[in-house]
Amino acid sequence: MNEQVKDPAFERLLEFLKTNRGFDFTGYKRSSLMRRVHRRMQAVEIDSFEDYHDYLEVHPEEFAYLFNTILINVTSFFRDREAWDYLREDVIPQVIETNPEEGHIRIWSAGCAAGEEAYSLAMLFAEELGVEACVERVKVYATDVDEDALAHARQASYRPEALEPVPEDMREKYFNLEGGTYTFRNDLRRTVIFGRHDLIQDAPISRLDLLACRNTLIYLNAETQRHVLARFHFALNDDGFLFLGKAEMLLTHSNLFRPVNFKYRVFTKATEASRQARMMALRHAGNDNAADELGTYVRLQEAAFQVGNSAQVVIDQEGNLVLANERARALFELDPRDIGRPFQDLEMSYRPVELRAPIERAQSERRSVTLEDVERPRPEDEDQHLDIKIVPLRNNGDRLLGVSVTFEDVTDYYELREDLNRSKQELETAYEELQSTNEELETTNEELQSTVEELQTTNEELQSSNEEMETMNEELRTTNEELQTKNTALRESKEQLNQTRLFLESILASVNAGIVVVDRDFEILLWNEKAEDLWGLRAEEVRERSLLSLDIGLPVDKLADPIRATFSDEEDNVKQELKLEATNRRGQTIQVDITNTLRRSEDGEVEGVVLMMQEVDGEAQRDDSKGEE
């Protein structure tokens, strides 16, 4: 399935990351990679890749946030439990059986994230061998490109919820509970070696008995997957095992690996792979001798081509003659200077027969075209008869490279056939029927081949869709964990706010005075129980109403100026005091002391004025009256 058209600006950003930080993401799938980068761009409020490129140059600390966003470290202990059970019951016993008692067992956990997978492997081998033998014989090489994830993995410390997939007996046996977190036991931890490793750029770890790389290949495009799998093929022993994630099926890599259990994605090295496939795998894996061996292989092919019994030429996709063996050069009197010339300019392209149209048909239809019994006149000899076969040349990716044209000299066969036709004319009908049947069979074979190719394309599309869904599921899981963290923080804040509110309400209820808070528009913000008792109105009846509009026993119009005066002078020590005669809710005439003070928010802004209304008792009223006389 083809990758989408690449965005030049995004490609420049990837090249910048590769050059400046050593992270090569050019092999990752563009759809999921762009989605992760866009998420980080939204966090810093940037819209275009060019602007984000400039932002990274000015803010180097942003690289860490970007890499943490791209490198989704979603893993767990014994992820996909049924697959791990199969590994424990069937694969690990075979790995141990193929190694002598004193031999070392080498395991590679590629893309280990926070280490759960590597420690899971160590526990399974410890269960099978015993802890002491496991420490002596087993080495688990755990690698990743994310330094932060590796630092976490080296600590081997996990929250209780992270160990939920671990069986209780194994949890007690291999982990120590310290301060609310579980730590992997020290002696067995020595079997796991963590290190930074880039699957795309760095040389693979070799001589492996087991290679676990789960849900890492899904982030890579098809070409990069082929490159990495070639390295894996080189890294594994002939009897080693490859353990992949449930979204990785290797349908198009049967020349390198064959399934042991396809359901649980366990594969083994395809030792029957062709010599050329093995050399290409070694070459991709960085083997220094592979290039020389492959060169020798190519030279052998070229020598065999030159001494072929039939005249043969090869024409590239641009229509140029690129190869001609010795028989072809002699048959058509080709000069070495003709190599590289356009085929249509050569005499052999139209004599003895027009070849340009059949060549175009073979290229467009991607199938062989045969021209039988082509007569080639020769001035000094009998006419020559040729069978010409035009075969399209394709690479493994089904990309058309050119065509091969083979000229088979069938002059002797032609003469024999003529004699046979003259002597056995009665067989002509039977021969024609057989020829027709052969043509029908060839057509049927071509239709079957086309159907197989369509099914293969459909399978690749389904695999790509499955990988994309797996990536989105992991992103949703990461987002869900972030939302849970935020919800916990909001719940704690709400509880603190409720406690503060209850505390404030208890204080206001205990104050033996009517407390009223108003804003600059005289709208009531607070009305406590004592105020309800004095004036007969409940808090919900007066909240957000203007104090000056209330019809109560208190002359509220006399409060307007003192409240404005309090607002006009916003010093901290501002206080307005006055006495008013009023009628309480029982109809009794009372004297009320009213004190105005400012109410401020946490940041110092004035939010309103606090009115404290306190009824003066009878003796105080009489003392005040005498004082006035």
N, C-alpha and C positions, 0 to 999 in steps of 0.2 A: 504494500500500500504506500503510495508516494507521500512524501512529506509536503506540507503546504508551502507555498511560495515564501521565501525568506525575506524578512524586512531588513533592508541594508543598515538602517540605524541600529536595529537590535543586534545584528551580526557584528557591527563595530563595537558595541558595548561588550559582547562576549569576548572579542579579541582583546579588548582593554583589560578585562578581568584575567584573561590568560597571561598577558604580558606582565601586568603589574602585581598580580597576587598568586600566580601559578595554579589557578583553578581553571581547568579546561572543561567548559560546559558546552562546547560546540557539538559534542556527540549526543546531547540530550534531546529528547523530543521537544519540538518547538512549542506545541500547544500547551503542554503542562508547564514548561519552563517560562513561557511568556506570562502565563497566568500567575505564577509565583512572583515574578519580578513586578508585575502590575500591582500586586497586593502590597509590596514594599513601597512602590512609588506613591500609592494612595496614602500610606502612612505618613510620608513626608510632603504630601500635597504637591506632587509633580506629575505632569500630564504626558510629556514626551520623553522618548529614550535619549534624545540629544541632551535635554536639560538634566536628566538623571545622570548621564555620563559626566557632565560638568559638575554636578553636585558631589559625585564620588571623588573627583579630583580635589575639591575644596574641603570636603569633610571625610578624611580617611577612616574615621571611626564608623562610618556607615557601612563599610565592607562587612564587618562582623554581623550586623543586623541583616544584611542582604543574604549572606551565606547561611545564616540560621533559618531564613525563610525558604531558601531554595532547597537546602539539604533537609528533607523531611525525615526526622529521626523517629519514625513510628515503628516500634517493635515491642516484643514482650517475651516473657519466658514461655517456652513450649507453644509458640504461636501456631495455630492450626494443629490442635492436639492429636488428631488421628494420624497426621503425617509423621509426627514425632514418635508416636507409638509404633508405627511401622519401622521407623529408623531404629528404634530400640530393639525390636523383636527380630528383625530380619537383616538389616544392613550392618549394624555394629558387630554382631557375632561373626559375620563374614570378614569384616575388616580385621578383627582380632585373630581369626583363624588363619588368614593369609600372611600374618606376621609371626615370626618365631617368638618364643617366650622372652628372649632378651632383646628383641628388635624394637625399635622406636616407631611409634605411630604418629604420623604427621597429619594435622588437620588445619584447614584454612577456613576461617569465618570471614568472608569478604563482605564489606558493607555492614560492619557489626553494630553501628550506632552506639547505644549506651551500654553494650556488652551483654545484654540478656541472652542473646543467641549463643555467644561463646561460652558463657557459664552454663547454659543448658547442655551443651555438648560435653563439657567437662563432667557434669553430674552424671550423664548417661554412661560415660566410659568408667567413671568411678563406681557406679552401680554394678557394671559388668566385671570389672577387674579388681575392685577394691581400691580404697583411697591410696594406700602405699604404692601399690603396683601402678596405679594411674599416674601418680606424681613422678615415678621413675621412668615410665615408658611413653607417656602421652605428652605431646606439645600441640597446643591450640594457638595458631597465629591469627589474631583478631585485628583486622585493619579497617580503616575508614579514612575519608578525606577531611572529615570534620574534627578539628582539634578539640573543640569544646565537648563534643560527644565522647571522644577518647579520654579526656580528663575525667569525665563523669564515670566512664567505664572502669578506669584504673582504681577509683575509690571503692568500687564494688559495694556501694551503699544504696539501698532502695527503700522506698516507702512501703508500708504494709500492703496497700492496695496493689502495688506492682507485683507482689508475690502471690496473689490470689490464684493464678494458673498453676503454681507449683504445688504438688501433692503435699499434704501435711507432714507425712513421714520424712520426705526429702527436705522440706523446709526446716524441720527440727535438726536434721542431720548435717545440712550443709550451710546453714545460716545462723548467725548470732544476733540476738536482739539487743541493741545498744541505743538507749535514749530515744526510743520510739521509731528507730529505723533498723532494718536488717542488713547485716554485713556478711558477705561471702567468706567462708572459713579460709584462714591464711594459708595453711599448707596446700590445699587444693588450688588456691589462687595462683600459685607459682607455675602451674601448668599452662596458664593463659598468658600470652605475650601480646601486648597491644602496640600498634605502630601505625603511623600515617602511611597510606598507600593509595595511589590513584590508579584504578583499574585500566584507565585509557592510556596513561603515559608510562607508568612504572613497570619494570620487569616482574613477571609473576613469581610467586613462591613455588618451588618445584618439588618433585618426589612426594606427592601427596597421596594419602590413602582415602581422604574424604574432603570434599570441598563444598562448603555451604554458602550459597549466595542467594538469599531469598528476597524477592521483590525489589531487586536493585536494577536488573536488566530492563524493567518496564519503563524506566525513565530514559533509556537510551534509544536512539534511532536504529534502523535496521542495519546500516553499514557499521556503526559502532558496536552493535551486538555481535556481528560476525567477527569483528576484530577482537573483542573481549573473549568470546567463546573459543577462538583459535588459541588464545593464551591459556585458557582453562584446559583445553585439550593437551597442550604441551605440559602443563603443570601436573596433571594427574598421572599416577602409575597406571599400567595397563589394566590392573584389576581394581582401580580406585572408583569412587562413586561421586557423582555430582548431585547435590540436593538443592532444588530451586523452590521458588514460591509458587503458590497455586495459580497465579496468572501467567506463568512462564512455561511454554509448552515445547519449544524447540522443534516446531513442525518442519521448518525449512533448513534444519542443520543435522539431518540424519547421517550425513557423511562423517560427522565428528562424534556424535553421541547417539546411543540407542536407549530407549526406555527400559528400565528394570521394572518400575511400577509407575505407569503414566498417571494414575489417579493422584498419587502422592508426590509426583514430580521428582522421582529418583531416577537418575540416568547413569550409565556407565560409558566408558570410553570405547568408541567404535574402532577396535583394532584392525578390522578388515578394511579400513579406509584405504583408498588408492594411494599409490606412491606419490603422485602429484599433490593430492589433498594433504598428505602428511607433510610434504615439503612446504606447502603454502602455510600450513599451521605453524611450522617451526619458524618460517620467515616472519609471520605476524608476531610470534612470541619473542622475536629478537635474537634468534639463534644465528651466530656469526657464520656457521658453515652452510646454512640453508641456501643462501644466495648462490654459492659456488655449485652446490649440488643441483639446484634448480637450473643454473646455466648449462651444466652438462646435460641435463635432461632435455632442455630446449635444443641443444646442438644435435643430440641424437635424433630428435624429431625432424630437424631440418635435413640431416643426412639421409634419413629414411625417405623423406619427401623427394629429394633429388634423384634417388635411384629407383623410383617407382616405375612399374611396368607400363603405366598409362601416362599419356601427356596430361599435365595438370597445371592450371594457372589459378592465381588467387587475386581477386579484385576487391579493393576496400570500399567502404561506404561512400566515398567521394567519387568512385568510378575510375580510380587509378589502378594500373597493373602493378602489384607489389611483389608477387612471387611467380616464378615459372621454373618448372623442373627441367632436367636435361632433355627429356623426350619432347617436351613442348617447345623448347628453344630450337631443337633440330627440325621438328615437324613444321613449324611456322616461320623458320629462319629469323628468329628473334635475336636482336642485338642487345648486349648489356645496357646500352643507353635507352632501350625501350622500357626498362624497369622504372616505374615512377611516372610514365606517360599516361595520359587519359586513354582508357581502353577503346573508346569510340574512335580514336585517331589511328588505331592499328587495323591492318587489313584483316586479321583474324576475327574482328568483331562483326564483319559482314560476309566473309568468304571462308568456308564454303556455304555458310548459312547465316542469316541475320540473327545475331545473338543478343542484341541490346533489348529487344522487347521481352524475350524469355527471362533474361536476367532481371529486368524490372518486375516481371510477374512473380518470380521466385522471391524477390525482396519484399514486395507488397503483401504476398500471400503467406510468407514465412514457411514455404514448403519447397521440396525439390521439384525441379522441372526437367524432364528427360526428352531429348530429341533423338529419335532412333533412325538408323539407316540413312544418315546424311551422306550424300554422294559428294566426293571431293575429286574433281578432275585433275589428272596429272599428265602433262604433255608427253612425257617419254615412257610412260608405263600405264598399266591398267588403272581404271578409276579406283580410288580408295573409298571405303565405306566406314563411317564413324558413328558410334553412339555417343551423344553428348549429354552429360548429366550436370545440371546446375543445382548446387546445394547451398542454401543460405547458412552462413556461419554466425553462431550466437554464443555469447558467454553464458555463465551460470545464471546471471540475472535476466536472461532472455533479451538482452540488448543486441541488436543486429550489428555485426562487425564488418560484414562483406559477404562475398559469395565465392565458392570454389567451382571451377568449370573443369570437368574431366572429359578428355577425348579418348574413348576406347576404340582401338582399331579392330573392327569386326569384318574386315574384308574377307578373311578365310571363312568366317561363319556365314557371311552373305552368300558366298559361292556354294557352300554346302547347303544352305537353305534353298537356294535356287534349284540345286540338283534334287533336293528332297521334295520341293514343291512340284517339280516336273514329274518325278517318279511316284509321288504319293499325293496326287491332287485330291483324292477322296478324303484325306485327313484335314482339308482346309476348314470345313465347317466346324469340326470338333476343336480345332485350334482357335478359331474365332470365338467359340463359346467359352473356352478356357481363358482366353485373353479378357473377355468381358467380365468373367467371374473375378479374375485377378484385379481388374480395375475397380470393381465394386468393393472388393475386400480392402483395397488401398484407400478407397473413399471412406469406408466404414472405420478403418484404423485412424484416419485423419480426424473423423468426427469424434471418435472416442478420445483421441489426444486433446482435441479442443475442449471436450467436456471435462476431462481431468484438469486441464489448466484453469477452467472456470471455477471448478470446485476448490482448487488450491488457492485461487484469488479470494474466494469467499471465506475460506478458512483463515487466511491472513487478515482479512478485514475483521472477522469476528475476534481474532486474537488481539488485534490492535484496540478494538472497542472494549474488550475485557480488561486490557491493561489500563486504558484510560479511566474506566470505572473504578478500578482498584486504586489508582492515583487519587481520584476525587474522593473516594471513601476515606482514605488516609488524611486528606486535607480537611474533610468534614470532622473527622475525629479530633484533629488538632484544634480546629475552631471550637468544637464543643467543650474541650477541656479549658480553653481560654474563657468561654462564657461561664462555665461552672465556677472558675476562680473569681470572676467579676461578680457573679450572683452571691457568692459567699461574702465578699467584701460589702456589697450593698445590704445584705441581711444584717451584718454586724453593725453597720452604720445606723440602720433603722432601729435596732434594739437600743443603741446608745441614745438616739434621739427620743425614743419612747421613755427611757429612764429619766432623761433630762426634763421631758414634759411633765411626767408624774411628780418629779421633785419640785418643779416650779409650781404646779397646781397645789401641792400640799402646803407649800410656803404661803401662797396667796390665800388659801382657805384658813390658815392659822392667824392671818393678820386681822386684827379687830378694827378694821377701817375699810371703807369702800375704795377699791382701786379701779380707776378707769384710765385707759390709755387711748389717746386720739392722735391722728396724723395731722398734717398741715391743713387738710381740708375738713378738719373737725370730725372725720369719720371714726367711729369707735372700733378699736382693735382688740380691746380686752375689757371685761366687765365681770368682776369677781362676785362671790356669793354674798359678801357684806353689802355690795352695791345693790344686789337683788333684794336683800332684806330691807335696805333703806327706802328704795324707790319703787319696789313692786314690779319690776320688769326683769324677765330672765335674760341671760346672756344671748341666747339665740334670737331673741326678739329685737335686740338693739345692735348687734354686731353689723358693721359696715353701714350703719345709719349715722347721720350727722347728729352730734351731741346737741347742737342748737335747735334741732327739730323735735326734740323729745318734750312731751307734755307730762312733766313730773312735778313734784312739789318743790323742786330746786329751780331758782331763777337762773336758767342756763344762759340767758342773754348777757348776764353780768360776767360770765366767764370768758367771753370772746376776746376782750382786750388783754386780760392777763395771759391768756394762752398765746396770743400773737406776740406779746412782749417776750414771753419765754423763748419762742422760736427765733425772734429777731436777735437775741443775744445768746450765742451758742457757746458761751464759756462753760467750763465744767461745773463751776460753783453757782450757776444760775438757779434761783429758787424764788417763786412767787407765792406769798401767803395772803389769804384773805378770809374774812368771816362773813357768812351769809345766813339770813333767816330763811328757813325752809319748812315744808310740811312733809313728814315722812309718809310711808304707805298706809299707816294706821290713822292718818288725819291729824296727828299731833304736830304742833309747832315746835320746831327744834332749831338750835343754833348749830351750824356746821363750820368747822375749820377746814379750809381747802388749801392744800399745798401743791404747787406746780413744779415739776422738775423735768429735765430732758431725759429722753430714752435714746441710748446710742446702740449701734450694732457692734459686732466684733471688730470691724475695721474702722470704727470711730465715726461712722456716718450717723447723723441725727435721724432717727426713725419716727419719733413722736414725743408727746408730752404725757407724763404720768401725773394724774390727779388723785391725791389722797384725801378722801372725804371722811372726817371723823366727827361724830355727834358730840357736842359739849354737854356735860351733865348739868343738872339744875343749879347746884351751888356755884359752879363756875359761871353760869349765866347770871345769877344774882350778883356775884362779885363784880362782874363786868359792868352790870347796870349801875351799881353803886359808884363804881369808878367813874362812869360817865357823868353822874350827878355831881 
